[in-house]
């Protein structure tokens, strides 16, 4: 299993806070449980649209997930994503 990412940790924690199983979240998203598990196991990241659906299902501000993805990208790249001169 790949090392946990900021996104996978945020996703897992928010799901557990809502007392939902991976299967329940996947069903609400209309995807296979294995696809959802890939998100939590850092094997793949969902699309922006899927992140919005996840935030609705988990009743979580989507910014939490977007910020986590940005942190992951920054760590992968070794330099921060910036807007103007301000790092995200």
N, C-alpha and C positions, 0 to 999 in steps of 0.2 A: 504494500500500500504506500502511496505517495505521502510525503509529509503534509500535514494539515496547513492550509493557507488561511489568511485572514478571512477570506470569503467563506471557505468551508466551515470554519469555526463559528462565524456569525450565523450562517444558515442553520447549522446543527443546533446551536444554542437557542435560537428563536423557535425552531420546531419543538424542541424539548420543553421550552417555556409554555408552549400551547398544548402540551401533552398529546401531541400527534405522532403517529408512526410515519415512517417513510412511505409506506403503502398508502396511507390516507392522504398525504400531501400529493403524491404522484397521481392518485385518482382525481383529486380536485383540479390538478393541472392538465389532466388528460394525457399523461405520459406513463411509460412503464416505470415500475419501481426501480429497476436497474439503472435507468437513465437518471432518475433523481439521486440514487445512491452515488453515481459518478460525480454529481455536484458536491455532495458531502465528503466524498473521498478524494477530492482534488484531482480527479482524472479529467474533468472538463469543466468549463464555465458555461452558464446559461447565457442566452441572448439577452439583450436589454429588455425586450418585451417579456421574456420569461422572468426576469428579475422583478419587473412591475407586478406580474401575476403572483409571484412568491410573496412580495410585500403585502399584497391584498389578502392572500390566504392566511399569512402569518400575522396579519394586523401589525405590521412593522413599517416604519418609515423607510422608503426605498433608498434614501440617502445612506443608511447604514450599510446596505449591500454594495452600493456604488463605491463608497469610500473604501470598503474592504477590498474590492476589485482593484481600485487605484493603488492601494498599498501593496497588493500582490504584484502588480505590474512594475511599480517602482523598485521593489526588491529584485524582480527578475532582470530588469534593465540595469540596475545598479546606479541609476540617477533618477531624480524625481521628475514626474510630469509637471509641467508648469503652465500657468495661464498668465501671460505677460511675464513678469519676473517672480511671481508668487508660486511656490510649490503647492501642489494639491495634497 
